[in-house]
Amino acid sequence: MRTLSLAVSPRFITLTLVSAVALCLAAWIAARPWDGAWRLVPLLLFGWLTAVGVRDLFNTSHAVLRNYPLAAHIRFILEGIRPGMRQYFFEDEKQGTPFSRDERALVYQRAKMVLDKRPFGTQLHMYHGGHEWLNHSLAAGRPEKENFRVQVGGPETAKPYSASVLNISAMSFGALSANAVRALNEGAKRGGFAHDTGEGGVSPYHLQGGDLIWEIGSGYFGARMPDGRFSPERFAETASQPQVRMVELKLSQGAKPGHGGVLPGAKVSLEIAAVRGVAAGVDCISPSRHSAFSTPIELMEFIGRMRALSGGKPAGFKLCIGHEWEFLAICKAMLETGIYPDFVVVDGSEGGTGAAPLEFMDHIGKPMRDGLNFVHQSLRGIGARGRVKIGASGKITSAFDMARAFALGADWCNSARGFMFALGCIQSLSCHTDRCPTGVTTQDPTRMRALVVPDKATRVFQYHAASLQALAELVAAAGLGNPGEFRCAHFQRRISPQEVRSFADIYPPLAEGELLAGTGHVGFARAWARASAGSFQAAAV
Ligand SMILES: Cc1cc2nc3c(=O)[nH]c(=O)nc-3n(C[C@H](O)[C@H](O)[C@H](O)COP(=O)(O)O)c2cc1C
């Protein structure tokens, strides 16, 4: 039998205090010279508070409410507004995660084309470990208004693509609202840069005229048979659309590598179901591994198939680096099959997502800079760097972030959350709740209407243009001609107050073809020996 022991417990004191306050309030309001029905208001209020208090007392899921009925609701309210309070009142310019206030403000200012300069001097601590900088040149150039581009497409490609060095990273319709997708694509069209669809398929909102990189993941959304297997016919149909300029296979995503994903049935509307080619109202699952291939050789054959089915458009894959021998196994498969991807996009574990388990976000996969340089060196090591381009994504929002990625091996950069900020995202960290306050990551039509497409498309376009302008200034300051000339030797990192190291020492290079000749590079020799083109499993050495 349930017993209630209230004798001088915290619960008793709280109940007494809350009841006393509520009673005084009710009595005071009732004593006001209000007439008729208004007198019911305090009584209703009192009755409602009593009902809530009694429910709290007997609830079985919140211990704190059982002990502190009514009063403990304040705790839940404060928990809810904590992130906002911290952001507005307590965060300084360099704080805030994943993006500091300064990083966010820079994007907002560039997207709005308002003053993006800072006064007085840096707020960074230059003598603390981890500080990084770009060495400038005494023969600095004059920054030109540049629209830096890179040609993607190896010898097997019939329709190479001239990509901007900054593009919109993969985010699906479903993770993003329809208005967000439309604004991104319109912005991409105006700025002449590419918009990656994400793995959720090509929706009508993507078709505003901006260049598309069509991504398929392990769910093959938009290119699947009813049982979830890859459908070559459906793939060819969409890939041949003129707006699709490149096709991309997602192997893994930095924020949740090896995890796969689920869009809950409740969010699978008729519209999303039609775009993805799945049943409405049923959980939409991306498995954690692909069914279309199971070995590195089969992966390369699949990439070749994607290229052929798309009519010769550049085909590549996106991944976050995990076991190093697996990527080297893919390199061996390139050599063995003679099939090379046109590009590889390296995503870092610091990357974003609509929703992922904390363990995966925090502790699985290589961070972008390490993975990027590893892929760059591996491709150099097999003599394929000239034909395979590299994209990079992972917290790239400023021109310095871009320059550093170029030095580490990127040919172009992708930004997801940077462009979300340009759309008005305020980092409320509610993407997974469908209650995004700015209409960016929600399917709720009443919230989505807050995002006015023409206005935000202009911001997307302006953020891109201003970022390229800032990049041109860095290129000039370093005395270079274009971003592809940034090298590790141009960057330095403070390790401790006493020690500074060049990126060239932190990321020792492989010579072109060195893996083929037999390398003594400690970081590569062992993983290369364990890699086999016929399997993702490591060979015993
Ligand atoms: C809301 C959201 C949805 C995403 N959806 C996808 C996706 O469908 N496919 C994919 O490859 N990456 C997806 N990503 C990852 C991004 O494309 C990108 O790789 C990652 O966020 C790193 O870039 P960032 O640091 O600029 O955000 C998503 C990221 C976010 C924030």
The ligand as a Gaussian input file, in Angstrom:
#p B3LYP/6-31G(d) Opt

LIG

0 1
 C       21.232000      19.288000     -40.216000
 C       22.327000      18.510000     -40.874000
 C       22.008000      17.485000     -41.750000
 C       23.021000      16.756000     -42.382000
 N       22.701000      15.786000     -43.291000
 C       23.683000      15.150000     -43.965000
 C       23.375000      14.217000     -45.000000
 O       22.223000      13.957000     -45.344000
 N       24.424000      13.624000     -45.645000
 C       25.732000      13.894000     -45.336000
 O       26.632000      13.360000     -45.968000
 N       26.033000      14.781000     -44.372000
 C       25.047000      15.414000     -43.687000
 N       25.378000      16.348000     -42.742000
 C       26.810000      16.613000     -42.475000
 C       27.314000      17.819000     -43.271000
 O       27.147000      17.639000     -44.646000
 C       28.799000      18.096000     -43.016000
 O       29.551000      17.035000     -43.517000
 C       29.143000      18.292000     -41.557000
 O       28.134000      18.959000     -40.864000
 C       30.436000      19.098000     -41.416000
 O       30.268000      20.389000     -41.905000
 P       29.990000      21.664000     -40.957000
 O       30.974000      21.558000     -39.835000
 O       30.211000      22.827000     -41.859000
 O       28.603000      21.568000     -40.450000
 C       24.370000      17.065000     -42.096000
 C       24.679000      18.092000     -41.214000
 C       23.680000      18.813000     -40.607000
 C       24.058000      19.936000     -39.669000

